[in-house]
């Protein structure tokens, strides 16, 4: 906004009314975007709306007879701005289009009678612009890869390679919005390994880690593609089941329990039989937030342990057991 106002004054002093008017209009657009930038849900669209007149003003300024060739320096900032604000793909497209147009306008405006000299000038400017675009592309690609790697590290446990509570919260918000929008069911199963402390005390923490990996591997093989199986910490796990009602969630939890019982872990020629206790909670009936569903499912898991472990408890089961 400040830049638009500053250069509009400069152009008014040079009697360049067209460019001055465009820059005043751009300053007004900048002021408007400044007031809504923290509230809008259409950030990428507004970014494009913001950049289109910005780059167009550069091209218009380059084509004006009252401006100097130094305006082309602004053209070379286009790749950096595009990649920074539009991302990898749109940044590349925007850079190619506007830098290409800028080079064409420059060649028409500042051409000389000597062909070789014209070719040398355009070749130098074109290669310099291409170098800026390549470096911007490499930087943005590296940044995205590093961001993905850090996000994966932050949302995935190192031992079992299962998503953690942070990932569960992220996916739950997305599935919650989907459930509210389409009226589809959503269930959560809280899972706890039975007598895990005894495994650690008897065999040591190294075997305890192996038991956790075995547990995660066995259960993950049974789940559907859209289900999210994550480790909350210690021997506690959770399974988010989009599209599943309480009865379906119970069936899935029971199949997980049966699968774990059927696949024991062998430790130094000793067969380690593992079981689980689980509680089922449903979105809407047991709450609207992840914390509410986790609390309800956790209480039912505790009820399953009180009832003898190695079982699944739903809302319909918990009242008789606690009574």
Secondary structure by P-SEA (a helix, b strand, c coil): caaaaaaaaaaaaacaaaaaaaaaaaaaaaaaaaaccccccaaaaaaaaaaaaaaaaaaaaaacccccccccccccaaaaaaaaccccaaaaaaaaaaaaaaaaaaaaacccccaaaaaaaaaaaaaaaaaaaaaaaaaaaaaaaaaaaaaaaaccccccccccaaaaaaaaaaaaaaaaacbbbbbbbbbbbcaaaaaaaaccaaaaaaaaaaaaaaaaaaccccbbbbbccccbbbbbbccccaaaaaaaaaaaaaaaaabbbbcccbbbbbbbcbbbbbcccccccaaaaaaaaaaaaaaaaaacccccccccccccccc
